[in-house]
Amino acid sequence: MHRTRVHERAVASIPRMIARTPPPVYASVVLPVAVLLAAAAVQPWLPPSDLMRDSQVIAARHDAASPAYGLVSNLGIVVLVLSSGAAATARLILRDARAPWPGLLLWMAVLCLVLGLDDLLLLHEAATFAPWTAAAIAAAYGFAFLRFVLAFRSLIVRDLDVGLLVLAVGSFGVSAATDLFVAATQASVLVEDGAKLLGLVAWSAFVLRTVLAASRHSGASTSTNTSTATSTRTGSDAPSPVSALEV
């Protein structure tokens, strides 16, 4: 009976954790991606796949190059790199913060950088060195992400944007399933790479809001320590005003 109640409380807390993130944050993640995908679908100049796929792959297929090739994919790389830089900068500034914030920020910076380099260098597809390497790389990413979530699960559940993390994971899952089980068409490319972009933007928003949360918690911790030190100093060890005058 006790275990059942604990499970029910955990399930009941999931909506509250998702509601922790303000609706405007969800809108700022979803709406730009939706507008970008709609623009890619209706624009008359290029097939949507030329905008959504990796620029190197599209250029090789056409035996030509264009700044528009892979535009949407390149935006995803830019978002990841910016998020990595934000997390790395926060890690340097907050290196003396209370654990586990420094470790969390370092993990985020590395994950963002690795995913960005993977997209840039096509490690997961065109740049693989053997037929099995693509699956091995994908498995390594999955293991690293799972390790990250398990290592910081308490902090994530208590203080961070669980809803954004769920949105990112779900979007990556839709992208991977479309790639594996749906024949390649213009529509499926929009779904696959659109879901991937939504996942990247949601993950990046999660990282940026974590940076803000780490800054707030570190600031609060600093204020508490300062108050404690002041209280201690105004105790028995503090110099007496009369003694100061006498000197």
Backbone torsions as a table, in degrees:
resi	resn	phi	psi	omega
1	MET	NA	-44.3	-179.1
2	HIS	-62.3	-43.4	179.6
3	ARG	-62.6	-38.6	179.8
4	THR	-62.9	-42.2	179.6
5	ARG	-65.9	-40.0	176.6
6	VAL	-60.9	-43.2	179.2
7	HIS	-63.5	-41.9	179.4
8	GLU	-63.3	-39.5	178.2
9	ARG	-65.2	-39.3	179.1
10	ALA	-64.2	-42.9	178.9
11	VAL	-65.2	-41.4	-179.2
12	ALA	-65.4	-27.4	-177.7
13	SER	-79.5	-15.9	-178.6
14	ILE	-60.4	-48.8	177.1
15	PRO	-58.6	-35.7	178.6
16	ARG	-67.3	-37.8	178.1
17	MET	-66.1	-39.6	178.7
18	ILE	-68.1	-38.5	179.7
19	ALA	-71.9	-9.8	178.5
20	ARG	-60.9	-31.9	178.8
21	THR	-83.5	126.3	-178.7
22	PRO	-62.0	144.8	178.7
23	PRO	-53.6	-38.3	178.0
24	PRO	-59.0	-28.8	177.9
25	VAL	-67.5	-45.5	176.2
26	TYR	-59.4	-42.7	-179.4
27	ALA	-63.3	-39.5	-179.6
28	SER	-68.4	-20.1	176.6
29	VAL	-86.5	-46.9	-171.2
30	VAL	-80.0	-44.1	-172.1
31	LEU	-63.4	-46.1	178.0
32	PRO	-60.3	-38.5	178.2
33	VAL	-65.7	-42.5	179.6
34	ALA	-63.1	-42.4	178.8
35	VAL	-64.9	-41.4	-180.0
36	LEU	-64.3	-42.2	178.8
37	LEU	-67.3	-39.7	177.8
38	ALA	-63.3	-41.2	178.0
39	ALA	-64.2	-41.0	178.0
40	ALA	-64.7	-33.3	-177.8
41	ALA	-75.6	-34.0	-173.2
42	VAL	-100.1	-15.5	-179.0
43	GLN	-63.3	143.3	-170.7
44	PRO	-93.2	0.5	-168.7
45	TRP	-92.8	-37.9	-175.8
46	LEU	-133.3	151.6	170.7
47	PRO	-61.2	144.3	-179.9
48	PRO	-53.8	-35.3	-178.7
49	SER	-62.2	-30.0	179.0
50	ASP	-67.9	-24.6	178.2
51	LEU	-90.4	-27.5	-171.5
52	MET	-91.5	-36.0	-175.2
53	ARG	-76.5	171.6	178.1
54	ASP	-63.5	135.9	-173.3
55	SER	-60.8	-37.6	-179.0
56	GLN	-64.8	-39.1	-179.0
57	VAL	-66.0	-45.0	-179.6
58	ILE	-65.0	-43.4	178.8
59	ALA	-61.0	-40.6	178.9
60	ALA	-66.0	-37.9	-179.8
61	ARG	-67.4	-37.2	-178.4
62	HIS	-89.6	-5.7	-175.4
63	ASP	54.7	36.9	-179.1
64	ALA	-159.6	174.9	-179.8
65	ALA	-133.4	151.0	176.5
66	SER	-151.9	141.5	177.6
67	PRO	-60.0	-20.9	-178.4
68	ALA	-80.5	-21.1	-178.2
69	TYR	-61.5	128.8	176.8
70	GLY	68.1	23.8	-175.7
71	LEU	-59.1	-46.5	-178.2
72	VAL	-66.6	-42.1	177.8
73	SER	-61.2	-40.5	179.8
74	ASN	-66.3	-33.3	176.1
75	LEU	-62.4	-37.2	176.4
76	GLY	-61.9	-40.1	178.0
77	ILE	-63.8	-43.0	179.7
78	VAL	-60.3	-43.5	179.9
79	VAL	-60.8	-43.6	-179.9
80	LEU	-64.5	-43.0	-179.1
81	VAL	-64.8	-42.4	177.7
82	LEU	-62.2	-41.1	179.2
83	SER	-65.7	-40.8	177.6
84	SER	-61.2	-43.6	178.6
85	GLY	-63.3	-40.1	179.3
86	ALA	-64.1	-44.7	-179.6
87	ALA	-66.5	-41.1	-179.8
88	ALA	-65.6	-40.6	178.6
89	THR	-64.4	-43.7	177.9
90	ALA	-62.4	-37.7	178.5
91	ARG	-62.2	-40.2	179.5
92	LEU	-68.8	-41.3	-178.2
93	ILE	-70.0	-38.8	-174.7
94	LEU	-103.0	30.0	-175.5
95	ARG	-62.8	-24.3	179.3
96	ASP	-99.5	10.8	-179.9
97	ALA	-69.7	165.0	-179.6
98	ARG	-66.8	139.2	176.6
99	ALA	-63.0	148.7	7.4
100	PRO	-101.1	21.5	-174.9
101	TRP	-58.5	-47.6	-180.0
102	PRO	-59.4	-42.5	178.5
103	GLY	-65.0	-40.2	177.9
104	LEU	-60.9	-45.7	-179.6
105	LEU	-65.1	-38.1	178.2
106	LEU	-64.5	-45.1	177.4
107	TRP	-57.5	-44.6	-179.0
108	MET	-63.6	-43.6	179.9
109	ALA	-60.8	-43.6	-178.8
110	VAL	-69.0	-43.5	179.5
111	LEU	-60.9	-45.7	178.9
112	CYS	-61.7	-43.8	-178.1
113	LEU	-65.2	-43.6	-179.6
114	VAL	-64.4	-43.5	178.7
115	LEU	-64.5	-38.8	177.4
116	GLY	-64.9	-43.5	177.7
117	LEU	-65.6	-35.6	177.9
118	ASP	-61.9	-45.3	178.8
119	ASP	-66.1	-38.1	-178.1
120	LEU	-70.2	-42.0	-175.5
121	LEU	-97.2	-2.5	178.9
122	LEU	58.2	42.4	-179.4
123	LEU	-64.8	-26.4	-175.3
124	HIS	-86.2	-6.0	178.6
125	GLU	-144.0	-83.2	-169.4
126	ALA	-68.6	-28.1	-176.6
127	ALA	-94.1	10.6	179.3
128	THR	-72.8	154.8	-172.3
129	PHE	-104.0	-7.7	178.5
130	ALA	-157.4	159.9	-176.9
131	PRO	-57.6	-29.1	-175.5
132	TRP	-88.9	-8.2	-173.3
133	THR	-70.3	-32.1	179.7
134	ALA	-61.6	-46.1	178.5
135	ALA	-65.5	-37.8	179.7
136	ALA	-65.4	-41.1	179.4
137	ILE	-65.6	-44.4	178.4
138	ALA	-61.0	-41.1	178.4
139	ALA	-65.1	-38.6	178.9
140	ALA	-64.0	-41.6	177.7
141	TYR	-63.3	-44.4	179.3
142	GLY	-61.5	-42.4	179.1
143	PHE	-64.7	-42.3	-179.7
144	ALA	-63.8	-41.8	179.4
145	PHE	-66.2	-42.1	177.4
146	LEU	-62.8	-41.2	178.3
147	ARG	-62.0	-40.7	178.2
148	PHE	-61.4	-48.2	-177.8
149	VAL	-63.5	-43.8	-178.8
150	LEU	-67.3	-37.4	-177.7
151	ALA	-67.3	-32.7	-174.9
152	PHE	-120.1	24.9	-174.2
153	ARG	-61.0	-38.9	-178.4
154	SER	-63.4	-45.1	179.6
155	LEU	-66.7	-41.3	179.9
156	ILE	-61.5	-47.3	-178.0
157	VAL	-66.8	-36.4	-173.7
158	ARG	-81.8	-40.1	-166.8
159	ASP	-125.3	-18.3	-169.0
160	LEU	-105.5	178.8	-173.1
161	ASP	-85.6	85.0	-179.2
162	VAL	-61.5	-36.5	-179.1
163	GLY	-60.9	-41.5	178.1
164	LEU	-66.1	-38.4	178.4
165	LEU	-65.2	-42.1	177.4
166	VAL	-63.4	-41.9	178.5
167	LEU	-62.0	-41.3	179.4
168	ALA	-64.6	-47.7	-178.8
169	VAL	-64.3	-43.6	178.8
170	GLY	-62.7	-39.8	179.1
171	SER	-66.5	-42.0	176.7
172	PHE	-62.6	-37.4	178.2
173	GLY	-64.1	-42.8	177.4
174	VAL	-62.7	-42.6	179.4
175	SER	-62.1	-46.4	-179.2
176	ALA	-65.6	-41.4	179.9
177	ALA	-65.1	-39.8	178.0
178	THR	-64.1	-41.7	179.5
179	ASP	-63.6	-38.2	-174.9
180	LEU	-82.3	-36.8	-166.1
181	PHE	-116.5	-4.7	-177.0
182	VAL	-117.8	133.8	178.2
183	ALA	-64.0	143.7	-175.5
184	ALA	-71.2	118.1	172.1
185	THR	-137.5	173.2	177.2
186	GLN	-60.3	-39.7	-180.0
187	ALA	-66.7	-43.3	-178.7
188	SER	-68.3	-31.8	176.0
189	VAL	-65.0	-41.3	177.1
190	LEU	-60.9	-42.1	179.7
191	VAL	-67.7	-48.8	-175.9
192	GLU	-62.6	-54.8	-175.5
193	ASP	-79.0	-25.5	173.4
194	GLY	-67.2	-42.4	176.9
195	ALA	-65.2	-38.2	177.5
196	LYS	-62.2	-45.0	179.2
197	LEU	-63.4	-41.5	177.6
198	LEU	-61.0	-40.9	177.1
199	GLY	-61.8	-42.4	179.8
200	LEU	-65.6	-41.6	-179.8
201	VAL	-68.0	-41.7	178.3
202	ALA	-63.4	-43.7	177.9
203	TRP	-62.4	-42.6	179.8
204	SER	-65.2	-38.8	175.8
205	ALA	-63.7	-38.8	176.1
206	PHE	-61.0	-42.9	179.3
207	VAL	-64.2	-46.8	-177.1
208	LEU	-65.2	-39.7	178.4
209	ARG	-70.9	-28.5	174.0
210	THR	-67.6	-39.1	175.8
211	VAL	-59.2	-43.7	178.4
212	LEU	-64.5	-42.3	179.1
213	ALA	-63.1	-41.3	178.3
214	ALA	-62.8	-39.3	178.9
215	SER	-64.9	-42.1	179.9
216	ARG	-64.9	-46.0	-178.7
217	HIS	-65.0	-38.9	179.2
218	SER	-67.5	-38.1	176.8
219	GLY	-64.5	-42.0	178.1
220	ALA	-64.8	-39.6	179.0
221	SER	-64.7	-40.0	178.6
222	THR	-64.3	-42.0	179.1
223	SER	-63.5	-39.7	179.0
224	THR	-64.2	-43.8	179.7
225	ASN	-63.7	-38.9	179.3
226	THR	-65.3	-42.0	179.1
227	SER	-64.1	-40.9	179.1
228	THR	-63.1	-43.8	179.6
229	ALA	-63.9	-39.3	179.6
230	THR	-65.7	-42.3	179.0
231	SER	-62.6	-40.8	179.1
232	THR	-63.6	-38.8	-177.1
233	ARG	-71.8	-28.9	178.4
234	THR	-82.4	2.9	177.7
235	GLY	-85.2	-144.1	-173.3
236	SER	-68.2	-22.1	-177.7
237	ASP	-84.6	-10.4	-176.2
238	ALA	-73.6	144.8	178.6
239	PRO	-68.6	140.2	179.3
240	SER	-73.9	137.7	176.7
241	PRO	-56.9	-36.8	-179.8
242	VAL	-66.2	-41.0	179.0
243	SER	-63.1	-38.7	179.8
244	ALA	-64.1	-38.6	179.0
245	LEU	-68.3	-39.9	-179.2
246	GLU	-63.2	-36.7	178.6
247	VAL	-66.4	NA	NA
